[in-house]
């Protein structure tokens, strides 16, 4: 729902018609990126049976990630994770034990990607978090190409296991850093991590970690850099206390 400066509703946005969505279909509640009031990106989860998973050529029921870019009512770009079969093998179980149940033994809706968030970088590419891959993907909005993968089993930047995320949420483009709220499901310890990348040569230039003690948010959560070493943290689903939001100055 888009409001003007006086909080009057000026637009209510749903999916436009595409080969996988009907006009008016509801969007997912994870993220929405507005470039202008008539130009925006939407996210959703689509259930389908796929036959391009090399391990399950006879068919596998999945829930896949779908992104749709709309400009003046026209779909100008879209991303369907099932168009990239190489991603099936990157699913991890840090946050969901059924995420890679492609055999459909326990569920017919394995959410093997689980999209969280999206932001544009300075080149207009889309930086997205996919929680069930433990991965941040860079998507080219002029094509359907994945430009690079950061963290997870398909990491292309040589991260150590310690530098990799686990069940991360809310990735932002923070000047020349990629910053994420790392839920830390694997070790049950949450933190903020920032990566400065040489994307042309796919090398990690700098890594920063902001530790949060023994705090652990099993799902959701966010981190926003304000200025200097000051961050606002939304705790999502904390397991050890009832805090909702905290402002940290990590310099002291």
C-alpha positions in Angstrom: 0.0 0.0 0.0 1.5 3.3 -1.1 0.7 6.5 0.9 1.5 10.1 0.2 3.1 12.6 2.6 -0.3 13.0 4.4 -0.8 9.2 4.7 -3.5 9.2 2.0 -3.6 6.0 0.0 -2.5 6.5 -3.6 -2.0 3.0 -4.8 -2.6 -0.6 -3.7 -0.2 -3.0 -5.5 -0.6 -6.7 -6.4 1.0 -8.8 -9.1 0.5 -8.1 -12.7 -0.4 -10.9 -15.1 2.5 -13.1 -16.2 3.0 -16.7 -17.2 2.9 -17.7 -13.5 0.7 -15.0 -11.9 -2.7 -13.7 -12.5 -3.4 -9.9 -12.4 -4.3 -9.1 -8.8 -2.6 -12.1 -7.3 -1.3 -11.3 -3.8 2.4 -10.7 -3.2 4.6 -12.1 -0.5 5.1 -10.0 2.6 8.9 -10.3 2.7 10.0 -7.3 0.7 8.9 -4.6 -1.8 11.2 -2.3 -3.7 9.8 1.0 -5.0 11.8 2.8 -7.6 9.0 5.3 -8.2 5.2 5.1 -7.4 4.7 3.4 -10.8 8.0 1.5 -11.0 8.6 -1.3 -8.5 9.7 -4.8 -7.8 7.5 -7.5 -6.2 8.3 -10.8 -4.6 6.3 -14.0 -4.3 6.3 -17.8 -3.7 5.0 -20.1 -6.4 4.2 -23.8 -6.1 5.0 -26.0 -9.1 6.2 -29.4 -10.2 9.6 -29.2 -11.8 11.5 -31.7 -14.0 14.8 -30.0 -14.4 16.3 -31.0 -11.0 19.0 -33.5 -12.1 18.5 -35.6 -9.0 14.7 -35.9 -9.6 14.1 -36.1 -13.3 10.7 -37.7 -12.8 9.4 -34.6 -11.1 9.6 -32.8 -7.8 7.0 -30.5 -6.2 8.7 -27.3 -4.9 7.9 -23.7 -3.8 10.1 -21.4 -5.8 11.1 -17.7 -5.6 9.5 -15.3 -8.1 10.4 -11.6 -8.6 8.5 -9.3 -10.9 9.5 -5.8 -12.0 6.6 -3.6 -13.1 7.0 -0.2 -14.9 3.7 1.7 -15.6 1.7 -1.4 -15.3 3.9 -3.5 -17.6 6.0 -6.5 -16.5 9.5 -5.5 -17.7 11.6 -8.2 -16.0 11.1 -11.3 -13.9 13.1 -13.9 -12.1 12.1 -17.5 -11.5 14.5 -19.5 -9.4 13.4 -22.7 -11.2 15.0 -21.4 -14.4 18.4 -22.0 -12.7 18.6 -25.7 -11.9 22.1 -25.3 -10.5 20.5 -23.7 -7.4 18.7 -26.9 -6.3 21.9 -28.4 -5.0 22.8 -25.4 -2.9 19.8 -25.7 -0.5 20.9 -26.1 3.2 18.9 -27.2 6.2 20.2 -24.6 8.7 16.9 -22.9 9.0 14.4 -25.5 7.7 14.9 -29.3 7.9 12.5 -29.8 5.0 14.0 -27.2 2.7 15.7 -29.7 0.4 13.0 -32.4 0.5 12.9 -32.7 -3.2 11.7 -36.3 -2.9 8.6 -34.9 -1.2 8.8 -37.5 1.5 7.7 -35.1 4.3 6.3 -32.1 2.4 5.1 -31.3 -1.1 6.1 -27.6 -0.6 9.8 -27.6 0.1 10.8 -23.9 0.1 14.2 -24.5 -1.2 15.2 -20.8 -1.8 13.2 -18.7 0.6 13.6 -15.1 -0.6 14.1 -12.4 2.1 15.1 -9.1 0.7 16.3 -7.1 -2.2 18.1 -3.8 -2.9 19.7 -2.2 -5.9 23.4 -1.7 -6.1 25.1 1.3 -7.8 25.0 -0.5 -11.2 21.3 -1.2 -11.0 21.7 -4.9 -10.3 19.5 -6.6 -7.7 21.1 -7.8 -4.5 18.9 -10.5 -2.9 19.0 -12.6 0.2 17.9 -16.3 -0.1 17.8 -17.7 3.4 17.6 -21.4 2.6 20.7 -21.2 0.4 22.6 -19.2 3.1 23.4 -17.1 0.0 23.3 -13.6 -1.3 22.7 -13.4 -5.1 23.4 -10.6 -7.5 20.8 -10.6 -10.3 21.2 -8.8 -13.7 17.9 -6.9 -14.4 18.7 -6.7 -18.1 18.6 -10.4 -18.4 17.9 -13.5 -16.3 21.5 -14.0 -15.3 23.0 -14.6 -11.9 26.1 -12.4 -11.8 27.6 -13.8 -8.6 26.9 -15.8 -5.4 28.1 -14.8 -2.0 28.2 -17.3 0.9 26.6 -20.7 1.0 27.7 -23.8 -0.8 28.0 -22.0 -4.1 30.1 -19.1 -2.8 32.3 -17.6 -5.4 34.4 -15.2 -3.3 36.5 -17.7 -1.2 34.8 -17.0 2.1 35.9 -19.1 5.1 33.2 -21.1 7.0 33.4 -18.4 9.7 32.7 -15.6 7.2 29.7 -17.4 5.7 26.2 -16.6 6.8 23.6 -19.1 8.1 19.9 -18.3 7.6 20.6 -14.6 7.0 17.9 -11.9 6.6 17.7 -8.4 5.3 20.7 -7.8 3.1 21.5 -4.1 2.3 23.8 -2.2 0.0 25.8 -0.1 2.4 28.1 2.2 0.4 30.6 -0.3 -1.1 29.7 -3.0 1.4 27.1 -5.7 1.4 25.7 -5.9 4.9 23.4 -8.6 6.3 21.7 -9.6 9.5 23.2 -13.1 9.9 20.7 -15.1 12.1 23.4 -17.7 12.7 21.1 -20.7 12.7 23.9 -23.1 12.4 25.6 -22.0 15.7 22.5 -20.3 17.2 24.3 -17.0 17.5 23.3 -13.9 15.6 25.5 -11.1 14.3 25.9 -8.4 11.6 28.3 -9.1 8.8 29.6 -6.8 6.0 31.5 -7.7 2.9 33.5 -5.4 0.6 33.7 -7.2 -2.8 35.8 -7.1 -5.9 33.0 -8.4 -8.1 34.9 -8.2 -11.3 37.6 -10.7 -10.0 35.3 -12.3 -7.4 37.5 -11.6 -4.5 36.7 -10.5 -0.9 38.4 -7.2 -0.2 37.3 -6.8 3.4 35.2 -8.5 6.0 33.6 -6.9 9.1 31.7 -8.7 11.9 29.7 -7.1 14.6 29.1 -9.6 17.4 25.9 -9.5 19.4 26.9 -11.6 22.4 24.8 -14.7 23.0 21.8 -13.2 21.3 20.0 -15.5 18.8 17.1 -14.7 16.4 16.0 -17.9 14.8 14.1 -16.2 11.9 13.4 -12.7 10.5 15.4 -9.8 11.8 17.2 -6.9 10.2 20.2 -4.6 10.5 20.4 -1.1 9.2 23.6 1.0 9.2 22.8 4.6 10.4 26.2 6.4 10.6 29.7 5.6 11.8 29.5 2.4 13.9 25.8 2.9 14.8 23.3 0.2 13.7 19.6 -0.4 14.3 18.7 -4.0 14.8 15.3 -5.5 14.4 15.4 -8.8 16.4 12.8 -10.8 14.4 12.2 -13.9 16.5 14.6 -13.8 19.4 14.8 -16.9 21.6 16.5 -15.6 24.7 14.7 -12.4 25.5 11.7 -10.3 24.3 13.6 -7.4 22.8 12.1 -6.1 19.5 14.6 -3.4 18.4 17.9 -2.2 19.6 20.3 0.7 18.6 23.9 -0.3 19.0 27.0 1.9 18.9 29.7 -0.7 18.2 32.5 1.8 18.8 32.0 1.5 22.5 
